[in-house]
Amino acid sequence: MAESLRIAFVGHKTLPANYGGVEVYAEEVGARLADRHHTVLSFTSAVDGDGVVHRGVECRRVGRLEGKHMGALTQALTATV
């Protein structure tokens, strides 16, 4: 059996995917990795509480500044600190 990995997704808005593009990608890939017994953590800006598990992916809420250009940047920054 292969070694289990710890994987983090950073930079998308929410799980479950309520938008398109990167949110759908993060949800689908994260769930499939979790199905393969990897530990998957998602840093999101919109989730109903810290530590919620969606399709095997643990969601952590991080802060962000609202605005057209600063939201994703500040969310990624707070997730990596």
ZIGIJO-V428507 format. One record per residue. N is the residue number from 1. PSI is psi in radians with two decimals (* if undefined). D_FIRST is the distance of its C-alpha to the first C-alpha in whole Angstrom. Layout:
BEGIN
{{N/PSI/D_FIRST} {N/PSI/D_FIRST}}
END
This chain:
BEGIN
{{1/2.41/0} {2/2.74/4} {3/2.44/7} {4/2.40/9} {5/2.75/12} {6/2.06/16} {7/2.38/18} {8/2.39/22} {9/2.27/24} {10/2.42/28} {11/0.00/31} {12/2.87/31} {13/-0.83/33} {14/2.75/32} {15/2.37/29} {16/2.77/30} {17/1.94/31} {18/-0.04/35} {19/-2.53/35} {20/-2.99/34} {21/-2.03/32} {22/-0.52/30} {23/-0.78/30} {24/-0.75/28} {25/-0.87/26} {26/-0.71/25} {27/-0.85/24} {28/-0.86/23} {29/-0.75/20} {30/-0.78/20} {31/-0.70/19} {32/-0.64/17} {33/-0.71/15} {34/-0.65/15} {35/-0.46/14} {36/0.29/11} {37/0.48/11} {38/2.69/12} {39/2.08/15} {40/2.23/18} {41/2.32/22} {42/2.12/25} {43/1.95/28} {44/2.87/31} {45/-0.19/35} {46/1.76/35} {47/2.60/33} {48/1.22/35} {49/2.71/34} {50/2.41/31} {51/0.13/28} {52/2.40/28} {53/2.16/25} {54/2.03/25} {55/0.67/22} {56/-0.05/20} {57/2.15/21} {58/2.25/23} {59/2.34/26} {60/2.25/29} {61/2.30/32} {62/2.70/34} {63/2.80/37} {64/2.67/39} {65/2.35/42} {66/2.52/44} {67/2.74/45} {68/-0.70/45} {69/-0.31/43} {70/-0.29/42} {71/-1.02/40} {72/-0.68/37} {73/-0.84/37} {74/-0.53/38} {75/-0.79/35} {76/-0.68/33} {77/-0.83/35} {78/-0.47/35} {79/-0.50/31} {80/-0.10/30} {81/*/33}}
END
